[in-house]
């Protein structure tokens, strides 16, 4: 009797609202008609399917199906999955050493971390992890898959990877791997001088400490004579928005737009701007990106490009720039829903649109690198380089007895350099900065 009263009350309320607001009445009718299809399918399954099915399982399946129609980043999480996602408080962790993302519903390697199990197993950017411990990964919540890869250092994890063929119409290559988890300690920034005047900073990921490390790197490089900078964001999967904004502020002044978000609701519009002054606002700057550069790395690249602050070299970036909100539901399940997108200062949507082939950051100078060259560049960028042997006081004095013997690593180092491939993207950046310096010194008419 109570349930009947509730139904009558809801129906009467809908009728009154519909009588006062005809458009609302039409919308309610449409919603009921659409929901009726789901209810009809559920009833038919309950009555006629060959086995008895838990109705709750059907409801969750319907919710997952609806969300799957949206994008790779919106996800429905059942209560147990949501609880696991919330409880992720790991700092250092046992894992295999990869940065991943969801692409076309698959867990995809963005880059393997140097000297980790994944690195030694020769996993490569773009590899799709299709199975973990024999279970398919397609359309599974990314947080859950990452937790499956992590675990106690010393334990094993079995995965299956699929690698896209280098030939256009070739077959995907699949491979089973058994990896032993290790304690993974990640670094987020590397830096060095490329020559007497050109500094180089590689941001691996925009973590919480990325900004302070970039500040430290800039100060150190400036102290070594840096007059121009190459900022390498290749293979950078993104990270924290705050880090992207703060790092942009080092190079942009005068309250310039860095990025803004926009969704269907007015409250989802938000602007992020630079401060009044920047410590390196006049430093000549070139940024390197490729198809694995995503999210925060695209925000920095887009801000510098639109404000005419830097030249972008490489490939068009991936195009991942959407804002998700976690919405808890009544039964302790949850919905992670895309509510807005990121836009560059000029109003370009960074988010990749597969249908219209738009999105991502298009470089000012496009340089395509063959897959085989990419592999070699990744390997040689992480190889340990022996320092140049300095002369001892004894050698400087003229005693060459010991100096006649080359250091034991010299032959290996020479062979390694001989086999190295050219990093054309980086070389183009350095050439551009040198050309800028030369052109800047020209004095027409004198």
Helices and strands as residue ranges (DSSP letters): H 2-20, H 22-48, H 55-68, E 75-77, H 79-86, E 93-95, E 98-103, E 106-112, H 117-120, E 128-132, E 135-136, H 142-149, E 156-163, E 173-180, E 182-184, E 189-193, E 198-203, H 210-223, E 228-232, H 241-249, E 257-262, G 266-268, E 270-273, E 284-289, H 296-306, E 311-314, E 322-328, E 334-343, E 365-366, H 371-382, H 393-396, H 410-419, H 424-440
